Amino acid sequence: MESAINLHYSSNSLLVLGVLLLLTTVIPVKVGASLIGAENTTLVSSAIAVFFGVIATAASFYAFPGFAGLLAPYVAISVVYWLVLRPSFLGAFLLTFLIVAIQLAVLQGLYKFGLLMAA
């Protein structure tokens, strides 16, 4: 017996998805940029940095095979943060590390409060 996949989501589900994406991507970048002392710390500049950071990370991951493929995305997203958010060059690398730590804390909090289910 075939079961149909329900691709119809309510607007509330999409709103929740949008809030979760905002909480796990853009907000950590904004908070990290503020803590590092970057010039651009607005929500819009953080969203732009996330957008181009995803593209740069994916491109660098596929462009460099082997061990370099693990380091290249870190360097790529750090350069994007440096160009968009305008921290110091060294601060951009620290910012990338800080954002990952903030994202892990947010994900742990979402899981603890039952808003994120483990697979």
N, C-alpha and C positions, 0 to 999 in steps of 0.2 A: 504494500500500500504506500503510495507516494504521499508525502506531506509537503504542503506548500510553505514556502518561506514568506513570512510576513515582512514586507519592506515598507509598510506604512507606519510611520512614527508620528506620534502626536507632537504638537508644538512644544509641549512641556518637556518631552524627551530631548528635543533639539536644544531647548534652552539649558537644560541640565548639562548636556554634552558641551555646549559652548562655555558654560561656567567652569566645567572641569578642565577644558583645554586652556582657558584663561588662567586658572589657578595653577596649572602644572607647567605652563610655558612662559607666558608674558609677565605675570606677576613676579616670579622669581628673578627674571632678568631686570625688571624695574627695581626691585629691592636690592639686588646685587649691585646694580649701577649706582644707586644712591649710596650704598655703603662704601663703595670704592672711591666715590667722588668724581664720577664721570660728568662731562658737560651736559649731555643729553640724557635726562632721566624721566622723560614723559612716557606715558603709556603708549602713545603712538610710535615714538622712536623705538621703544622696546619691542612692539609688535613688528616693526619693520626689521629690526635686528633678528628676531626669531624667524621671520619669513626667509630672509636672505641667508641666515645661518643654516637653516635646514637644507637649502639648495647647495650651499658651499660644502657642507658636511657630506651630503650624499655624493656630490661630484668628486670630492677628494677621496672618499672611501673607495669608489670604483676606479679612480685614476691610478692609485698606488697599491700594488699588490703586496702581500706578505706583511711583515712587521710595520713597514711604512704606512700601510693602510690603516693601522691602528692609531698611529700618531698624527697622520695628516688631517683627519677630521678635527682633532683638538686644536691644531694650529690654524686650520681654516676658519673655524667658528670664532677663535680668538681674534683673528684679523678682521672678521666681520664686525665683532663687537668694538674693536678699536676704531674702525672706520665710521660706524654708525653712532655709537654711544660716546665716543671720544674720551675714554680714559687714557692714562699713559699707556705706552706700548707694553710695558711689563705688567701694568695694572689690568690689561685686557686678558692676559693669561691667568692671572689671579682671579679675575672676574669669572672666567669660564669655570674654574674649579669651584668657586663659591656658588655659582648658579646650580651646578650639579648637586652640591650639598643641600641647598635650599629646596631643590626639586625632590630630592629623596625625603627630606623632612615633610614636605607637603604631601607626598604620596603616602608616607607612613601615617600621617594624620588623617588623611581621607580613608585609609584602610581601617584605622582604629575606630573611626566614627561610623563605619559601615557604608560609606559612600563609594567605596572602591572595593570590588570583589577580587580575590585572588583567582587566578585561572586554575 
